[in-house]
Amino acid sequence: MLIAVSEPPSAPKGSAPSHVFHRVVDRELPVVARAKGASFMQVLRGHVLRNALLPVVTMFGMDIAVALGGSLFVENVWSLPGLGQTALQSLQERDLPTTQGIVVFVALAVIVLNLVVDTTYSVLDPRIRLRSAEP
C-alpha cells in the first residue's frame, strides 16, 4: 500500500538528492577542506553528505506525512482495512469520537515525525543545535 501512496510524488524527488549533492560539492568548503589535506572520504562524510542530506531528510518527512493522508484514498479504493477506511467509515456514520481520535492520532504522528526530522537535523549538521527557548 505504501508504494501506491508514495508513487506519484516520488518521480521528481528521485533526482533531488543528486542535484543537492552536486550543489554542495561545488561550494568552497569541500574544496578548502581538500586543499588542507583532508582525504576524499573525510570531505565526503564530513562536509558534503551532512549538508546534502538535510533536504533529503525534509523530503522524506514530508513524504511520510503525505502517505498518512493518502492512505484514506488508497484504502477506500482497494477496500483495504486500516486507519483511512476507519476514518472514512466514521465520517459517513457521523461517529464523532472515532473521527476525533483518528484526527488527533494523525496530528500527533505528524508532530512526532517533525520532531524526528528536526532531531535528525541536529545530528547531521553541527551548526543546528537543540536548546530550550531563553526567556
N, C-alpha and C positions, 0 to 999 in steps of 0.2 A: 504494500500500500504506500509506503514511503516513496517509492520510485514514482508512482503515479502522481503523488502530490508535489514532489520536488522537480519533476522533469521539465516543465515549461521554463522556470526561471534559471535552470542550470546551464543552458546553452551560452548566454552572454557572459556568464561568470566563469566559464572554463578558461577563457583567455586572460582574465583579470589578474590572476597570480603571476603569470608570465610577464604581463605588462608592468606590474608593480615591481617585480624583481629587476627587470631591465632599467626601470626608472631609478631604483635605489643604487644599482651598480654604477650608473653614470654620475652619481653625486661625488663630491670631493672627499668625503670621509673614507670610503674604501680605498681610494687612490692614495690618500695621505697615509693610511694605516699600512698599505702595501709598501709605500716608499720608506716607512720607518723600519721595515724589516719583518713585518708580520707575514706568516705563511698564508697561502691562498685559503686554506681551510679555516684559519683563525679569522681572517677577514670575512669569509662567507658566513661563519657561525656567529661571530661577534657583532658584525656591522650590517651585513646585507640581510640575512634571514630574519633577524629580530625586527628590523624596520619593514621588511616586505610582508611579514606575517600579520601585522596589525590590520590592514584592510581585509585580509582573508578571514581572520577571526571575526571581524564585524559582519562580513557577508554570511559566514556560517551561522552566526547567531540569528541574523535576520531570516535566513532560510528555515531554521527550525521553528521560529515563530510563525512564519507563513505556512509551514507544514501543519502546525497545530490548527490554524484557521481553515486550511484546505481540507483537513480530514472530514469536516462536516459534509462537504460536497462529494468527496470520494466515497465515503461510507454510505451516503444516500444513493448514489448512482449504482454502486455494485452491491447494495444491500449487505454490507459488512457490519457486524456488531462492533460497537465501540462508543467512545465518548461523543463523537459527532452525531451518530444516529440517535443516541440517547438525548442529546440536546435538541435535535430536531423534533423528536417524538414528544419531549416535554413541552416544547413550544406549541405544537399542534394541539396537545391536550390541555394547555394552559396550566401546567403543573409548575407553579411559581417557585416553590422551594428547590426542586430539582434544577430548574433553569438557573436560579441564583447560585446554587452550589457549583454548577459547571462553569458559569462565568467567573466566579471567584477562583476556582481551581485553575482555569486557563490564565487568568490575570496573574495569579501567584507564580505559575510556571514561567510566564514571560518575565516577571520581575526577577525570579531566581536565575533565569537564563541571562538576563542583562548583568546581574551581579557576577556570574561566572565569566562572562565576556570581559567585564571591567577588571576583575581579578587577574585574568589571563593577560590583559594589557600590562599590568604592573609587573608580571613575571617576565614578559617578553621585552619590555622597554624599561630600563632602569630610570629613565627620566620621569616616568609616571609613577607617582608614589601614592599609596593608600594612607590617608590620615584623616583624623576627625576634624570637623569644622571648628575653627577657632572663633571664640566669642568676640 
